[in-house]
Amino acid sequence: MDLEQKAIERIKTASEMSLEYYKQPLICTYSGGKDSDVLLELFKRSGVPFEVQHSHTTADAPQTVWHVRDNFKKLEEGGDKVQY
């Protein structure tokens, strides 16, 4: 099993646990950086229900803020639940 599949399987396992014990979907925290972009894509590929959350710190570069806004707009248009 490659690393991508291993990560997706772990997300699926965590999702099952969250839904069983807390009756809530997982939350993918999102900073707008490249690591967050990869994690978000893994969540999408896993097919599990999830929410995306971003905490605006006011210390982010303007380009990061624009990137987050663009991505969240696309997520909302796709029907995903996002939190700013």
N, C-alpha and C positions, 0 to 999 in steps of 0.2 A: 504494500500500500504506500503510495507516495505521500508527501507531507500535506499537500492540499486535501486529499481525501481523509487523511488522519484528522486534520483540523475540522473538516466538515462533520465527521463522525462525532467528534467531541462536542461540537455545537449542538448536534442533534441530541446527544445524551444529556447535556445541560438543559436543553429545552424540555425534554421529557420530565426531568426532575423538577424544573420550575413549574411546569403546568400541573404536575401531580401534587407537589407540596404547597405551592403558593397560589395556584390557580391563576397565574399571571405569565405573560410571555417574557422572554428574555429582553434585556435592554442592551443595545449596542451603543456604547458611549463613543462619541465622535468628536475629534478635535479639529478635523479638517486637514490633518497631515497625511502623508503617504501611508503610514502604518494603519491609520483609521480607514483610509480608502480600501486597503487590502482586507481588513477585518469586515467592513461593510459588504464587500463583494462576497466574502465567504459566507456571511449570514444569508445573503440573497441566494447563493447557490445551494445552501443547505435546505431551503424550502420550509424552514420552521417559521412560526409566527414570531415576530419581534417588533420592538419599538426602537427608534433611534433618538438619542438624547445628546444635545450639545449645550455646554455651559459657556456662554459668552463672557470672557474674562476682561474685556476692554484692553488687554495687552497684546492681542493678536495683530499681526500685520494686516493692512487693508486687503491684500490679495487673499489671505486666508479667510477673512470674513466673506469676501465675495464668493470664494470657492464653496464655503459652507452653505451660503444662501442659495447658490445655484444648485448644489446637490440636494438640499432639502426641498427646493421647489420641484425638482424632478421626482423625488421620493413621494411628495404629497400628490403630485399629478398621477403617479402610479398606484396610489391608494395606500401607501405605507403611512404608519403613524409616526410623527416626529414631534419632538419637544425641544424648544429653544431655551 
